[in-house]
């Protein structure tokens, strides 16, 4: 499963992985399949509070807790041997794309990172956010050994509950509205909140990498750490040891899984977990193409070991964004993994 924010740069990937791994280290128990639980009201719901029918979520808090526990148990067992098929019984969406990327590149990691990855973990300090009349739920939790909270989203795939998204955030996660009989309120990702809809945030965020925020990226805040990271990567694309020989460009890409999950905040804004993705292209300048080739690094070589005139890396990601009632949305946390290199 994913760790705290990674960016397309090799240095950041290496530096972040150590701190990240502490958050998701693994453990062992049975690989029970997550099957659908019967819909029920949130445990905090008060049937007598209104004459109208009491709203219900897809699961109760007790059922949600069991789903999370089963996910942890199967994830721990799968990660111990990098068993993607087993992990796929409890995980899907962008988070599973990232997990498969971890498994693929595991052999390139340091022994210390590998050891950290294989340690058991559990989710603590859980807060369940079960939206009324929806088929999914969210959890705010911290992984054992970490103080960094994550927002986890579980959704049904067929009859099984699976983790679809997981984003760790160093920035404070704002308070989610649970005033509806203890249940959360989902917001349509296509609904405009302030200046943008949640579905518009990913193209805007990816524009920071692609143009430095000159186009769609102008519509979101540039002051958060994720935005600053993206803008620095854009700025630094013309520097580095290969800058003399090759150009580096970023291009927005459709995420492998496109569903956005959004919840109403207590202040009337929205918290959204969004899928996002891009490619990073490093291409020899025309005058060098006939004489030189680029050697892929260790992770790139996992997918394609051949030396070539252009290397295109694929990064699948997830981000956590806040959309205020007025003003620009902010991306407050993000996660990327290399999932292919051509």
Buried (B, 14 or more C-beta within 10 A) or exposed (E): BBBBBBBBBBEBBBEBBBBBBBBBBBBEBEBEEBEBBEEBBBBBBEEEEEEEEBBBBBBBBEBBBBBBBBBBBBBBBBBBEBBBEBBBBBBBBBBBBBBBBBBBBBEBBEEEBEEBBBBBBBBEEBBBBBBBEBEBBBBBBBBBBBEBBBBBBBBBBEEBBBBBBBBBBEBEBBEBBBEBBBBBBBBEBEEEBBBBBBBBBBBBBBBBBBBBBEEBBBBBBBEBBBBEBBBBBBEEBEEBEEEEBBBBBBEBBEBBBBBBBBBBBEEEBBBBBBBBBBBBBBBBEEEBEEEBBBEBBEBBBBBBEEEBBBBBBBBBBBBBBBBBEEEBBBBBBBBBBBBBBB
